[in-house]
C-alpha cells in the first residue's frame, strides 16, 4: 500500500472524529491555534477530555504551550470557518500565530490565559492533568480537565444535552473530509428485554 | 449540577464521537457485541486504534473477552441498525449474547475468532496491543492494532479515502444522540500563506 493511500484509509476507518481548534499561548504571549480531530471524552466526573499528539508534528507548538502554561482551550468548528480551521494545519514557524494568518479571532474570557476562538458555539477552558506515552507508536495521550464551559444557549436542552446538529459544527472523516451531521434520533436509556421472541 | 444534566452536558461538549459496535467472544464461545463511542485513531503506521473503558460498567464483558482472547472487531453503525446498536448498552448478564437479543447478526471471516457484525459497511479485525490506566478517573485506554480491514467498495476512493457519508454511518452526540453526517468538503493539504494582507 502506498503512503497516501494508507493514511487516507486508516484515518477514515475508525469512524467520525471530533473537529476542534485548540487555542494556546506561549509564556511570551504568542498565540497558537491548531485543528485537532482526536479530542475524546474520557469521563464526566471529574470532566476529562483527552487528545493524541505526535511529538514530531507541527502540532508540537500546541503541546509545548500547554506544558509551559498548563492551560488551553477547545473550540468547536462551525461550518462557516472550515477553511480557516483546516488552514491551521499548515506548517508555520513558531513565531507566527495562525490567528494572524486566518480570519479566526482570539477571544479572552474571565482572565483565562489561553485564547478562545470567537463565535465558536462551544468553547472549553482546560487545565493539563496528565500524559501517557503510547509505546506502540511513540505518541502521547494528553488528559485535561474542563474548568469552564461556554455553550451557545440556543443549542442547550433542559437536560444538559448540547445539540451539536443545531450548532452546525463539523465532524471530520479521515484527514481532510469535513461533514455536517443531521440529527436522526435521540435514544432512550436501554433496559434488558425479557425475551428474544421478536427475532427475525 | 444534577447528575444527569452533568453527564449529558459533558458527554456532548467534546464534539462528535465515532459510533461503533465492538464484537468479542469468550474462550467458551459466548459472543458479545456492545456500542462504543470512544474509538479513536491513534496512528497509521502501524495502524492503531484506541478506546476508553470504565472497568465498572456493563462494557467489562467486552474488556474481559479482549484480554482473554487477544482479539475483537470494530463495526460501523449504519443508520438502519441504530436501534439495535443502542440496545447493546442494556445491562445483560454475561451469559446472554446481545446478538441473540437484537437483530444484529454475527459473521465470521478468514478464521478470525471474534464475530463481525454482518452488513456493517466497515468491519475491522484487531489485536490487543497495550493498555494504559488513566489515573485521573480510573479508566483504561486500550490500544489495538488493525490486522484486517473490510470496506464496502462503493465508499472507497482511488486515494484510499473511505467516504463515511456514502455509507450512511452514524456519529454520536452525547450519550444517546445518533446523527448522520453529510459531506461538506474535502480540503486540500495546507501550506503556509506568504502574507496576511487578506485579513478582514
Interface residues (C-beta under 8 A of the other chain):
Chain A: X1 X4 X5 X6 X7 X8 X9 X10 X11 X12 X13 X14 X15 X16 X17 X18 X19 X20 X37 X38 X39 X40 X41 X42 X43 X44 X45 X46 X47 X48 X49 X50 X52 X54 X74 X76 X79 X82 X83 X86 X87 X88 X89 X90 X91 X92 X96 X100 X101 X103 X122 X124 X129 X130 X132 X134 X135 X136 X137 X139 X141 X143 X145 X146 X149 X151 X156 X157 X159 X160 X161 X162 X163 X164 X165 X169 X170 X171 X173 X174 X176 X177 X178 X179 X180 X181 X182 X183 X184 X185 X186 X187 X188 X189 X190 X191 X192 X193 X196 X199 X200
Chain B: X1 X4 X5 X6 X7 X8 X9 X10 X11 X12 X13 X14 X15 X16 X17 X18 X19 X20 X37 X38 X39 X40 X41 X42 X43 X44 X45 X46 X47 X48 X49 X50 X52 X54 X74 X76 X79 X82 X83 X86 X87 X88 X89 X90 X91 X92 X96 X100 X101 X103 X122 X124 X129 X130 X132 X134 X135 X136 X137 X139 X141 X143 X145 X146 X149 X151 X156 X157 X159 X160 X161 X162 X163 X164 X165 X169 X170 X171 X173 X174 X176 X177 X178 X179 X180 X181 X182 X183 X184 X185 X186 X187 X188 X189 X190 X191 X192 X193 X196 X199 X200
